[in-house]
Amino acid sequence: MVWRARQPEGSPSGFLVKARRMELEELDYHLPQDRIAQFPSRRRDHARLLVMAKATGEIYHCRIKDLDKWIQRGDLLVFNDTKVIPARLYGTRKDTGGKVEILLCQPLSEDGEPLPPIAEAGAFTRTRWYCLVRARGKIQEKVCVDLGHGAEGVVEREGCHWILELKGVKDVLSFLRRKGLVPLPPYVARPPHDWDKRRYQTVLAQRDGSIAAPTAGLHFTKGLLKRLQDSGVRIAKVTLQVGVGTFQPVRTARVEEHKVAPEYVEVGEECCRLWAETRRQGKRVVAVGTTVVRALETAVSTNGELAPYAGFTSLSIYPGHTFKAIDGLLTNFHLPRTSLLALVMAFGGKEKVKRAYAEAVRCGYRFYSYGDAMLIF
């Protein structure tokens, strides 16, 4: 697909949701520390699955491997085919010798504009990146960081952003594969292992560019996908390159005032064709993950049909949103006070989702990226 910027017609921003006030405290819930998964399940499809009927709130307990009991012939499962890049770098300040941790987030054009983090846009030939920085001692001005392998970076603050200028690096992706580490989320309180490179990646991962995994997709194996397809389930793919927008916490007093940082999305013609075919036949479209929901809802045109889309999205979904693209959602359990939890509540109903989360805590489900999942119909 040729990259182009496009926004759905309608409002100047391109994204509308029904007005509804939601206080930040409504995104809170109690979670014991030992429920936060530090490791993935021994087998991807052996993760637990809580199934919730959206209409009644009724709950069922099973495993991901039993998904074919819930997804029917003719239904469409839509996955995010993004691939996590080893975007975390560690280096040493040349002025003080202190350690510096850098997370590359988004490439910048020569004019300083955000670029789609995809190879087709030349992202990995760019040496200037938005980044997150953690260091011993404050960084007042420009700091030069030795990154090893003959490379160094200059870190400086521009407004509210950190900018990294890489020096001695021509192919950023190749350099990251040699030097970078898997960007595990901060609540995984352990160093990354070599096997994280495989397990913190879905089996459908193709498009390099994300700094976090679309975690609902982590539960699928090639065998499970084949079994679903053999039973008549359709499979489609979209791309949403996960950036800081997906996982940044909500800090505004009202959830609807939270602004999601733009992330790059592609919804192709094949996905649109399968979506339309599924809807014509009265079958269900099931999004595998919140990133897929945001991609599909972004690509819905003014006539209510899914249309090819390539561009950035800042779509924020919270209770009051009218879903036009999906009939079901498979998702992990999310952190409090995040736009991800607000999206799940918007689809499943705030009180029903809260009860489901409480049930998951009571029954010992594992939470967050390497944890278990829930399916909402």
Secondary structure, 3 states (H helix, E strand, C coil): CCCCCCCCCCCCCCCCCCCCCCEHHHHCCCCCHHHECCCCCCCHHHCEEEEECCCCCCEEEEEHHHHHHCCCCCCEEEEECEEECCCEEEEEECCCCCEEEEEEEEEECCCCCECCCCHHHCHHHCCEEEEEEEECCCCCCCEEEEEECCEEEEEEEECCEEEEEEECCCCHHHHHHHHCECCCCCCCCCCCCCCHHHHCCCCCCCEEEECCCCHHHHHCCHHHHHHHHHCCCEEEEEEECCCHHHHCECCCCEHHHCCCCCEEEEECHHHHHHHHHHHHCCCCEEEECHHHHHHHHHHECCCCCECCEEEEECCCCCCCCCCCCCCEEEEECCCCCEHHHHHHHHHHCHHHHHHHHHHHHHCCCCECCCCCEEEEC
